[in-house]
Amino acid sequence: MIKYFLLLVLVTGTGYAQQNLKENFVPLKSSGTLPDVFTQNIRNVIKDDITELNKQKDNNKSLKKTYLTETNYEIEKIVKSGNTLINDEVTTYLNKVVDVVLKNNPTLRNELHVYTLKSPVVNAYSYDKGYVFINIGLIAQAETEAQLAYILCHEISHYTKKHHINGYVDTKKIERNGYDGKTKSDVLIEKCQYSKEKESEADIEGFKLFEQTNYNLKQAEKSFDVLQYAHLPFELVEFKKSFFETDNYVIPKGYFLKEVSSIRNNSNEDDTKRTHPNTAKRKVSIAELIGNRDNSNKLDYVLGKEQFEYIRDLARMELCRLYLKRRDYPNALYAAYILANKFPENQYVKEVIAKCLYAISLHGKGIIKYDSDSYLDNGFPSYTDIESYPQQLYHFIGQMPTNEWTIMSLNYVYRLHQKYPSNKQIASYSDSLLKLIGNTNWGITDFVRIKKKPLLRDTLLLDSINAKIETKSKTDLIANLQKENTVKIEDTVYYKDAFVDLFMNDSEFASKFPSANSLNAQTNTGFSTYKSRSEKKSKNEELIKAQAKIEKVLLLEPFYLKVDDSKPEEFQYTESDERQEQFITTVNDCAKKLNFETVTLDPGLVTSSEVDKINDYSVINDWFAEKFDANDKDKNIIFNTNEIDNVIAKYGTQYVMKIGIVNYRSKTGIKRTYYYGFIYDIKDNDIVYKRYVIYRDKDSKDLINAKVYQTFHELKHSK
Amino acid sequence: MRTRFFILAFIILNSIVFSQAPGHLGKRFSIGYGFHTSPSVFNANGKNQTIIGRGGSAESGSPAFNAIHELNIEFATSSKWLTCFSARYYKTVYDNAESFNSSQISGYNIQSSRPEGYYSMRGLTYTLYFKYFGKRYVAPWGRYVMFGPTINTVKTSYDPSEMNIRAYKYNSSSGTSKDTTFAPFGPKEQDYVGVNLMLGIGRSRIYSNRIILDYGFNIHMFSVLSSLFDITGNRIGGSPITPANYIESTVKQRVRGVNRFNLFLKIGVLLF
C-alpha cells in the first residue's frame, strides 16, 4: 500500500501536463522534492570530502582541499540561486536525454545531477561532483535532440576526466609560479592553452560516449555550429514591418534597410587567449573522429522530435523573459517576434512584445537608462554591430523617432488591452503610453481625422500641418467623428490615422486619449518609479528612512561574507557560512524583540518539500536582477512582474528586505565592515528604506546587533 | 535654579526630539564602575603612596599616578544620546610641596617655608554628563564624545602632630630660643566645593549583549586652563599663601591635578 502511495506521490510530483503554447506560456518553475544540496549541512559535506581526500596519495592535497571548499560552496550557490530549475519540464527532459546516453552505465548516471539554469547565455557547465548545468540559452539554440545529447556527453566527460579539479590545481600552480619574466599576457595564454587542451579532450571523450548511443554522429559536428552562431538569435527570420501595421497604420519603408548584412564567419578566429579552441578546429577534430564510422540507422531524435521541439519552445519562451530581466528589449522583441510567427495567439508572447515596445518608448524618452553597470553596456547596440535579419529591428529602433515609436507601441498595446481587458499590466502600459503622447505637442486633434489618401508621406511636414489645425474640444471632436460629420482635413502624415477605428468604436480609448499639451509640464509615465525623499548620503553612510508604515517584511536571504586578502583563499567560505547562520538568528531575534513581523525566505533554510519557497525566491530574485541592472538602480522600471502579485498575496507584504554584512581585511591588515539594510516595495517599485554604513572596524557582534536592532527599530517607528 | 531648569529642559528635549531611543537591543539603562588614572605631573601625592597606592612622590621625582573610582548610571535617551550621572571618589594626600609666606608669622623663627608632613583629602566629584555617539553608531555602542558640568567636593583633614610648622620660638625673658612646632592651618577638617566642565572622548563595546566595556579619556576644562598658572607657579587670584589659607590654596591645585586629564576604563551592565 505504501509502495503505491509513494508511486502516486512520485508520479504527481514529477508528472506534467504539457503547456498549451498556442494559447499561453507559464514561466518555468521547479517542482517536486528538492535535492539533498538544499538540506545538507555543507560544512559536513566539505569535511567528508576532505576526509576522503586525505585517504588518497596526492601531491596537491592543500590545493585540492581549497578546491573542495570553494566548489562545494559554488555549487550550493548556483543550485540555491533561484536560477536553477529543479524537476521542471526542461530539466526532466534533459535528464531523460542523459538516461538515453548512459543507459549502459547506471553507476555514472547515478553520480550525475543535471539541472537547467535560467540564463540566456549559450553555455553549459559541469563540476567535479557530477553537477551539470545547461543554460536555457543553449537549449533554445539547439537544433536537434542529438546535438543536446552530444553537449551533455561533452560535459559528462569533463566530470569523468576530473577536468574541473585538475584545472583548478593547474591554474593555481601557474599563478603561484608567478610571472618570472613572463608578461600577464603570457600567463593568460598559458592558462588558456591548458583549458583548450581539456576542452579538446572533453570533445573527444564526449564523442566516444556519444558514439555508443543511437544518436546521429553528424550532429556532434553540427553542435559546434550552434556554438559558433550563439551570438545570433535562435532563428533568423526576416523582420517585417507589417507585423506592427494595421489597416490605418502603415509604417514608411524609409525606416527599414534595403538589405541586411551577411553573417561573419569567424569560426577560425585566433583562439590564443580563449579558453576554448575555435569551432573550426573542434569541428575538424570531430569530423576526423566520425570519419568512416557507420552512421546508418542513427537518429537525430531518440525521445522524439515533437517532444524536443516542445521543450525547445519552452526554453525559447523562457528566454524572452530572461532577456526582459536583463533589460535587453531588442533581443526580447526579436525572440518574441520569432515565436509570434509560430504561436500567433500566444498571450505571453504578445505580452512580451507589448513590454518591449513600451520599454523602447521609455528608453527613447530617456526614462529607461543604461550605464556601464548594465548588462547592455550603455544601451542598445548600433544596428551596424548586428548581423543578418535582426539588424533590421535594430535599424528600425534607431531610425524611428521616439514619438512615432510611442504611437506604434500604443497602437499595438491598446489593441492587446482590448483583447485582454483583465490583464492589469497591459492596461497600465496602455495608460502610460497614452500619457506619453500627452507629453508631446500632439493631442486628439492631430489624430481624429479621416484620411483622404492612404499614402505614406514625409513626417517632416508635421510642423507645417500642425499650424493649420483648427483646435476643437476633445468631446466635440469625438462626437463629430462618431457621427461621421467631421470636416475632412487632408492629412499627409502616415501615423495620423492609426487610431481612427479606436476613436470611433472604443469609448475608453477616446476618453483616455489626451488633449494637446494636457500633461506637458512633466514626463509622466503613469508608472511609479522613483519618489523624491530625504536622503542622507556621505562617503561612509547612506540613509533613507521609511516614510510609510511598514509592519511586516519578507526577509530575503540575510547575507554575510568575510573576505581576507591576507590569506591565500580570500573568500572565507566556511566562516562566512557560520556567521551567516548567526546573523539570521540575530536578525530574527531583533525583529522579535521589537514585535516586528518578518518572514524569512532563504533557500538555505528550506526543507525538501518546500519547492514553492524556491520558486517564490526565484520570482523575487528576478525582480531584483532587473532592478539592479544599472548604477542608478532606484529608477529602474520592472517588467518581470507577472508573478509578483502572487508572492505579495502569499506572504502578506509587499516589502522585501535585503540585509547583510561584508567584512573585509586587506593584506596590510586594514579592516572594513559594511552593513546594509534595504527594503524595497516590490508592488510599487520603490525603495522605502535604506541604511548603508561602512566601519573601519572588525565585524564585532555588538556592531552587528546594534545596527540590526537600529534598522528594525527605525522601521517599527516609521510614520 | 536657573541651571537646574536648563538641565531639565535639555533632558526633556533630548527625549522628545530624539524619540527613537533603541538602546542596545532595547536595553537602555546601565550601571557601571569606572577607574580613572592620570600621571600626577603637578602637585603630586606625598607619603610615598602615589602610584595606585604606592610609588614615587613629588620630592623624589618618580612617576606618580592618580587613581579615581567611579560609579555611574547611564540611560539612552535616543539612538545618539546617553544621559549619565556619575560619582567619582578619590582618596589622596597633599605633601605640602607649596611654600607659604612666613613673613606674616611673628614671634617665630621659621625653620622651613613648607609645612611638615601632609594633609589627607577625600574627594567626591558629581557629574551630570551627556554622551553623543558618532553618526554611524547607536547609543550605547560605539564612539562618542561626552560633556557635562561637575561639582567637585573635597574634605581635607590633617593631624597637627604630622602637619605642622617647625620653628624656633625666642623667649625674650630668658633670652633663649626653643625648638617648637605649631599648626596654624585652621580647623582640622575643612570642606571645599568647586565646579568644572568635563569633556571627553570614548568608545564603548558591548559583550554578550549585556556587559559594556567603555574606554577613553576626559579632561576638566577649568583645570586644564588653570594648569597654565600651576606651571608658572602663579596662583590664581594672586594672594600669597599663608598658613591660614594654606589648605584652601593648595587643595584646589591638588584637585585640579587629579581631574585635569584622565584615562578611564569602565565596565558596566546593561540592566533593562
Interface residues (C-beta under 8 A of the other chain):
Chain A: N540 E541 D589 C590 K593 L594 V693 I694 Y695 S700 K701 D702 L703 N705 A706 K707 Y709 Q710 H713 E714 H717
Chain B: S19 Q20 P22 H24 L25 G26 S79 K135 R136 Y137 V138 W141 G142 R205 I206 Y207 N209
